[in-house]
């Protein structure tokens, strides 16, 4: 998949496509809460494998049972179709 920056209208429609994510012009972010560290780390491991598949890696942090993921396509300077796809798949993993 070749990344391209999302246009203004596509950014406005993003809330409906990737529920739970905060969207601004530079990145999208979501906070995920779990019961404990093992659940959080397991989730991060699944996401790491997904990111390798896309060759697209998030800025993220983990504090005990909380995982914060921030997605942006740095090479393009904003939010791309790749960020949208990855966020959607992350949501699917979280919802399982």
Secondary structure as UniProt FT lines:
FT   HELIX           8..17
FT   TURN            19..20
FT   STRAND          22..23
FT   STRAND          28..33
FT   HELIX           37..54
FT   STRAND          59..63
FT   TURN            64..65
FT   STRAND          66..71
FT   TURN            74..77
FT   HELIX           81..95
//
